[in-house]
Amino acid sequence: MSDWGPVFVSWILFVLLSPGLLFQLPGRHRVVEFGSFGTSGAAIMVHSFLYFALVCIFFLALKVHLYIG
């Protein structure tokens, strides 16, 4: 049996935290912009840190596992 939890959690977080898809932090004209479909270097850095922090929380603190098969 293989553990698919980290794969699914990483994929979902990657899609949801893509800068400009759902929100962009920091935005170009405001602090937070929703659905702008644009990005900047600062937004990429902030979203990368958020992604890293959430992945660490899900994998190290919550120990998410999903076994298929």
C-alpha positions in Angstrom: 0.0 0.0 0.0 1.2 3.5 -0.8 0.5 6.7 1.0 -1.3 9.1 -1.3 -2.1 11.7 1.4 0.9 14.0 0.8 0.3 13.8 -3.0 -3.3 14.9 -2.8 -2.7 17.6 -0.1 0.2 19.1 -2.0 -1.7 19.1 -5.2 -4.8 20.8 -3.7 -2.7 23.4 -1.9 -0.7 24.1 -5.0 -3.9 24.8 -7.0 -5.6 26.8 -4.3 -2.5 28.9 -3.4 -1.5 29.8 -7.0 -1.1 33.6 -6.9 -4.0 35.3 -8.7 -6.3 32.3 -9.0 -8.4 32.7 -5.9 -6.6 35.6 -4.3 -3.3 37.5 -4.5 -1.5 38.6 -1.4 -0.1 41.4 -1.7 -2.2 42.7 -4.6 -1.1 45.3 -7.0 -3.6 48.0 -5.9 -4.8 46.6 -2.6 -3.5 44.4 0.1 -5.6 41.4 -1.0 -7.1 41.1 -4.5 -9.5 38.3 -5.4 -9.6 36.6 -8.8 -7.2 39.0 -10.5 -5.4 36.3 -12.6 -2.2 38.3 -12.3 0.9 38.0 -10.1 4.0 39.7 -9.0 7.3 38.7 -7.5 6.2 39.6 -4.0 3.0 37.6 -4.4 4.9 34.6 -5.5 7.1 34.8 -2.4 4.2 35.2 0.0 2.3 32.3 -1.5 5.4 30.2 -1.5 5.8 30.8 2.3 2.1 30.1 2.9 2.4 26.8 0.9 5.4 25.7 2.8 3.8 26.5 6.2 0.6 24.7 5.3 2.4 21.7 4.0 4.5 21.5 7.1 1.4 21.7 9.3 -0.5 19.1 7.3 2.4 16.6 7.1 4.3 17.1 10.4 1.6 18.2 12.9 -1.6 16.5 11.5 0.1 13.5 9.9 -2.3 13.3 7.0 -2.4 9.8 5.4 -4.6 8.3 2.6 -4.1 4.7 1.6 -5.7 3.5 -1.6 -5.9 -0.1 -2.6 
